[in-house]
Amino acid sequence: MSAFVVALLGAESTGKTTLAQDIGQALAARGERVAVVGEYLREFCDREGRTPRIDEQRGIAAEQTRRIAAAAAGHDVVIADTSALMIAVYSDHVFGDLGLYDEALAAHARCQLTLLTALDLPWQADGHQRDGPHVREPVDAKVRAALARAALDCSVVFGQGPARLANALAAVERARRAPEDLPEARRWRWVCERCGDAECERHWLPPL
């Protein structure tokens, strides 16, 4: 890939699609050659009127990867909503199928930055894709576990409305400024603005 690829991951109803579009528009307004790659799973569900079967998961993941690579060939920045890793996570969550992780993680490792959307937004129904608020925490945990297994870090994006976009853009700018020969160029952790702890998210999550 020749572009700087930002992949958005996150559980359902955490604002990935809106955030991806907003990041793309903000970067395009600065004169960047940017492409936003939509979520092929959403397109599949809308077209078929249902969620995919287990035997269809691999093809959906492959098409997401193909579209990201195609966009990267002709743009400076690609914002991907999402990567094949989310297909692997949902195949695991829904079907207990672990067979997509290796390919998905290999493809995801080619992205320069991972943005993980936090669980601080209220859950909203959205057609065929969403099972309910009860799936968000286990899916979030599976995403984090998969990234950890592959030693791929992420920036967790919190906030409402413009603040969420501002936090995401700050993550993008920080990652793009990092020297390419340093791990931080591709892998760096969000740091809590309220206490400076890289592992702290309690300040941003809604009360139980």
C-alpha positions as CSV (number, residue, x, y, z in Angstrom):
1,M,0.0,0.0,0.0
2,S,1.3,3.4,-0.9
3,A,-1.2,5.4,1.2
4,F,-1.3,6.1,4.9
5,V,-4.2,3.8,5.9
6,V,-6.3,4.4,9.0
7,A,-8.6,1.5,10.0
8,L,-11.5,2.0,12.3
9,L,-12.5,-0.9,14.5
10,G,-15.2,-1.1,17.2
11,A,-18.3,-2.8,18.4
12,E,-21.7,-2.0,16.8
13,S,-23.2,1.5,17.4
14,T,-19.9,3.1,18.4
15,G,-19.9,5.6,15.5
16,K,-17.4,4.1,13.1
17,T,-19.2,5.0,9.9
18,T,-19.9,8.6,10.9
19,L,-16.4,9.0,12.2
20,A,-14.8,7.6,9.1
21,Q,-16.8,10.0,6.9
22,D,-16.0,13.0,9.1
23,I,-12.3,12.2,9.2
24,G,-12.3,11.9,5.4
25,Q,-14.1,15.2,4.9
26,A,-11.8,17.0,7.3
27,L,-8.7,15.7,5.6
28,A,-10.1,16.4,2.1
29,A,-10.8,20.0,3.2
30,R,-7.1,20.4,3.9
31,G,-6.3,19.4,0.3
32,E,-5.4,15.7,1.0
33,R,-6.1,13.1,-1.5
34,V,-8.2,10.9,0.7
35,A,-10.5,8.0,0.2
36,V,-13.1,6.6,2.6
37,V,-13.6,2.9,2.2
38,G,-17.1,1.9,3.4
39,E,-18.0,-1.2,5.3
40,Y,-18.6,-4.0,2.8
41,L,-20.5,-6.0,5.4
42,R,-23.1,-3.2,5.6
43,E,-23.4,-3.3,1.8
44,F,-23.8,-7.0,1.9
45,C,-26.6,-6.9,4.5
46,D,-28.4,-4.2,2.8
47,R,-28.3,-6.0,-0.6
48,E,-29.2,-9.4,0.7
49,G,-31.6,-8.3,3.4
50,R,-29.9,-10.5,6.0
51,T,-26.7,-11.1,7.9
52,P,-24.1,-13.4,6.3
53,R,-23.8,-17.1,6.8
54,I,-20.6,-18.6,8.2
55,D,-19.6,-19.7,4.7
56,E,-19.9,-16.1,3.4
57,Q,-17.7,-14.5,6.0
58,R,-14.3,-15.2,4.4
59,G,-15.4,-13.7,1.1
60,I,-16.7,-10.5,2.8
61,A,-13.4,-10.1,4.7
62,A,-11.4,-10.6,1.5
63,E,-13.5,-8.0,-0.3
64,Q,-13.0,-5.5,2.5
65,T,-9.2,-6.0,2.2
66,R,-9.3,-5.7,-1.6
67,R,-11.2,-2.4,-1.5
68,I,-8.8,-0.9,1.0
69,A,-5.8,-2.0,-1.1
70,A,-7.4,-0.5,-4.3
71,A,-8.1,2.8,-2.6
72,A,-4.5,2.9,-1.2
73,A,-3.1,2.6,-4.7
74,G,-4.5,5.9,-5.8
75,H,-4.7,8.1,-2.7
76,D,-2.4,9.6,0.0
77,V,-4.7,8.7,2.9
78,V,-7.3,6.0,3.2
79,I,-9.9,5.9,6.0
80,A,-11.3,2.4,6.2
81,D,-14.6,1.6,7.9
82,T,-13.6,-1.1,8.8
83,S,-11.0,-3.9,8.1
84,A,-11.3,-7.6,7.7
85,L,-10.5,-7.9,11.4
86,M,-14.0,-6.9,12.4
87,I,-15.4,-9.7,10.1
88,A,-13.1,-12.2,11.9
89,V,-14.3,-10.9,15.3
90,Y,-18.0,-11.2,14.4
91,S,-17.4,-14.7,12.9
92,D,-15.9,-15.6,16.2
93,H,-18.7,-14.0,18.2
94,V,-21.6,-15.2,16.2
95,F,-20.4,-18.6,14.9
96,G,-17.5,-19.5,17.2
97,D,-15.4,-19.6,14.1
98,L,-11.7,-18.7,14.8
99,G,-10.5,-19.4,11.3
100,L,-10.5,-15.9,9.9
101,Y,-8.2,-14.3,12.4
102,D,-4.8,-15.1,10.9
103,E,-5.6,-13.7,7.4
104,A,-7.5,-10.7,8.9
105,L,-4.7,-9.8,11.3
106,A,-2.1,-10.1,8.5
107,A,-4.2,-7.7,6.3
108,H,-4.8,-5.3,9.2
109,A,-1.1,-5.1,10.1
110,R,-0.6,-3.3,6.8
111,C,-2.6,-0.4,8.1
112,Q,-0.6,2.4,9.6
113,L,-3.0,3.4,12.3
114,T,-5.9,1.7,14.1
115,L,-8.6,3.7,15.7
116,L,-10.8,1.8,18.2
117,T,-14.1,3.5,18.8
118,A,-15.0,3.5,22.5
119,L,-18.3,2.4,24.1
120,D,-19.2,5.8,25.3
121,L,-21.9,6.4,22.7
122,P,-25.5,5.3,23.3
123,W,-26.6,2.2,21.4
124,Q,-28.8,2.7,18.4
125,A,-30.6,0.1,16.2
126,D,-29.5,-0.1,12.6
127,G,-31.2,-2.7,10.4
128,H,-29.8,-6.1,10.0
129,Q,-26.3,-5.5,11.4
130,R,-27.0,-4.8,15.1
131,D,-27.9,-7.4,17.7
132,G,-28.3,-5.2,20.7
133,P,-26.3,-3.3,23.3
134,H,-25.4,-6.5,25.1
135,V,-23.0,-7.5,22.4
136,R,-20.8,-4.4,22.5
137,E,-18.6,-5.2,25.5
138,P,-17.8,-8.8,24.4
139,V,-17.1,-7.7,20.8
140,D,-14.9,-4.8,22.1
141,A,-13.0,-7.3,24.2
142,K,-12.5,-9.7,21.2
143,V,-11.1,-6.8,19.1
144,R,-8.7,-5.8,21.8
145,A,-7.6,-9.4,22.4
146,A,-7.0,-9.9,18.7
147,L,-4.9,-6.8,18.4
148,A,-2.9,-7.8,21.5
149,R,-2.2,-11.3,20.1
150,A,-0.7,-9.6,17.0
151,A,1.1,-7.0,19.0
152,L,-0.9,-4.3,17.2
153,D,-1.7,-1.2,19.3
154,C,-4.5,1.2,18.7
155,S,-5.7,4.6,19.7
156,V,-9.0,4.5,21.5
157,V,-11.3,7.4,20.4
158,F,-13.7,8.8,23.0
159,G,-16.0,11.9,23.0
160,Q,-19.2,13.2,21.6
161,G,-19.7,14.9,18.3
162,P,-16.9,17.4,17.4
163,A,-14.8,16.2,20.3
164,R,-14.8,12.6,19.0
165,L,-13.7,13.9,15.6
166,A,-11.0,16.1,17.1
167,N,-9.6,13.3,19.1
168,A,-9.5,11.0,16.1
169,L,-7.8,13.7,14.0
170,A,-5.2,14.3,16.7
171,A,-4.4,10.5,16.6
172,V,-4.0,10.6,12.9
173,E,-1.8,13.6,12.9
174,R,0.4,12.2,15.7
175,A,0.8,8.9,13.9
176,R,1.7,10.6,10.6
177,R,4.3,12.8,12.3
178,A,6.2,9.8,13.9
179,P,9.3,8.7,12.1
180,E,8.6,5.7,9.9
181,D,11.4,3.7,11.4
182,L,10.0,3.8,14.9
183,P,7.3,1.5,16.2
184,E,5.3,4.6,17.2
185,A,4.8,5.4,13.5
186,R,2.3,2.5,13.3
187,R,1.7,1.5,16.9
188,W,1.0,4.0,19.7
189,R,-1.5,4.1,22.5
190,W,-4.1,6.7,23.4
191,V,-3.2,8.5,26.7
192,C,-6.0,9.7,29.0
193,E,-6.1,13.5,28.8
194,R,-7.4,13.6,32.4
195,C,-4.7,11.6,34.2
196,G,-2.0,10.7,31.6
197,D,-2.5,7.0,32.1
198,A,-2.2,5.0,28.8
199,E,-4.4,2.2,30.3
200,C,-7.1,4.5,31.8
201,E,-10.5,4.6,30.2
202,R,-12.7,4.9,33.3
203,H,-12.9,8.7,33.1
204,W,-14.6,8.4,29.7
205,L,-16.9,5.5,30.1
206,P,-20.6,6.0,31.2
207,P,-21.4,5.0,34.8
208,L,-22.6,1.5,35.3
